[in-house]
Amino acid sequence: MTQQLSELETLRPRRRRQRVTSLTVGLTLVAILILMALLAPLIAPFDPNVQTMSSRLLAPSAQHWFGTDGFGRDLLSRVIYGARPTLLLVSLILVLTIPAGLLIGITAGYVGGWTERLLMRITDIFLSLPKPGDRAGAGGDSRPWPDERRTGAGTDQLAAVCPSGTR
């Protein structure tokens, strides 16, 4: 009887159910972004730099899916073409920061002691600073920080640091 069961299992192999993880979702989105950047001239419905003043500030429609900007340029085309410099910048940042992070981490782990504590505190300081993208992603607020509104965009701090003859 056990032999019959094993024969059935070999005839009908089990299929594992594919789980959708954040890794697969992220890799899929990155692949779509790369394909979109590579195929931008074929995908984009309009030239992203052509200005048509008669069609400025149009709402999204069947012709302009994302609408148009103040100069009449198609926003979807600008987003598609904008993927190219974005990917270039992200690649450059990764090429520069990954080796630096590896060097700091390996040095801290290998040497240990006060060197590790110092390098980790410096890393903590950098991680605690707000990144420019954090403000932009939180609603696209481009207004100055609250203390800059009160003091006139930091001019009081500049006056305290710079003598009057150097400004």
N, C-alpha and C positions, 0 to 999 in steps of 0.2 A: 504494500500500500504506500509506503514512503517513496518507493521508486516511482510510482505513478504521479505523486504530487510533485516530485522534482522534475519530471518530464513536462508537466503542465507549466511549471515556473520557467523552464527554458523556452517553451514555445511562446509564452506571453510575458515578456520582460516588464518589470515594473517601471512606470514612468515617474520620475521625481517631479513633484510640482515646483515650478519655478516661483521663487519668492521675489517680489519687487522690493528692493532695498533702496536706501538713499544713494548707495553707490551706483546702482544701475540707472536711477533717475538722473543723477548728476552727470554720469558719463554720456547718457543719451542727450542731455541738454548741451553739453560741451561739443559733442559730435555734430549736433544740429547747427550750433553757432559756427563751428569751423566750416561746415559745408556751405552755410549761408555766406560766410565771408569769401570763400573761394569762388562761389558761383554768383557773386553779387551782380556782375554785368548781365547775367542771364535772368536773374530773379527779379531785380528791381524794375518796377513798372515805368519809372521816369528817371531822367537824369537828376541826380541829387543837387546839382549846382545851378540848374536853369531857373531863373527867376521869372515868374509870370505874375505881374502886379495885378492883373485882372482877377486872378483866383487866389488872392491872399486871404489868410485867416478863415478858410473854409472848414466847416465841421466834417467829421468823418462821413464818408459816403461810399457808394459802390466804386467810384472812380479813384478817390483818395481815401484809402482805408483808415489811415491815421489822421487825415485832414492835411491842411497846409499851414505853413508858418507865416510870419509877417511879410515875407518877400514872395510868397506864392510857391515856395518849394515843397515838394511832396515829402511828408515826414516819414512815411514808410521807407521810401528810397534812401533817405538820409540815415535812418536806423540801420538798414541793411548794409550800406556802405560804411557806416560808423563801426561796424563789427571788425573791420580790418585793422585800424589803428588801435582799437581796444585790445585785440588779441596780441598785437605786436608789443604793446606796453605791458600786458600781463606776462608775456613770455620773458621780456627783458627783466622785469621785477623778479620773477622766479629764478632766472639764471643768476641774478646777483644775490638774492637773499638766501637761497637754499645752501650754497657753499658757506656763507658767513654763519648761518645758524648751525650748520654741521660743525664748523671749526670751533665755535664757542661751546657747543654742547660736548664735543669730544674733549676739548681742553678742560672744561669743568669736571667732567667725569673721570678723566685720567689723572689729573693733578690732584683734585680734591682739596680739602682743607679750606684755608682762607681764600684761595683763588676761586674755588667753586662758589663760595658764599658771595664774593664780590661780583663775579660774572652773573650769577643768578639775580642779585639785587639790581644790577644794571638792566638786565632783561626785564625784571618786574617794573622798573621805572618806564621803560619804553612801552610795555604792554598797558600801563595805566594811563598813558597820554591819549587824549581823544584823537581819532584819525579824521582827516577831512571828509572821507566818505561816510562816516557815521552821521554827520550833520546833514549831508546831502540826502542820504537814504531815509532820514527821519522826517520826510515831508518836503524835501527840497527847499528848506528854509535857508535863504542866503543872507538873512539879516545878520548884523554883527552880534557878537556875544553881549550879554546884558551889561557887563562892565564897560564895553566899548561904546555902547549907546550913551551912557552917562558921561563919559570922559571925552567924547568926540573922537572915537576910533583910535584911542591910545596916544593921543597927542600929549597928554599930561605926563605919561610915562616917558615919552621921548624927550620932553623938556627937562625932566628930572635927570635923565641919563646924559644927554648931550649938552655941553656948554653952549651958550648962545652964539658963539662965533663959529661953531662947526655945523650949524643947520643950514 
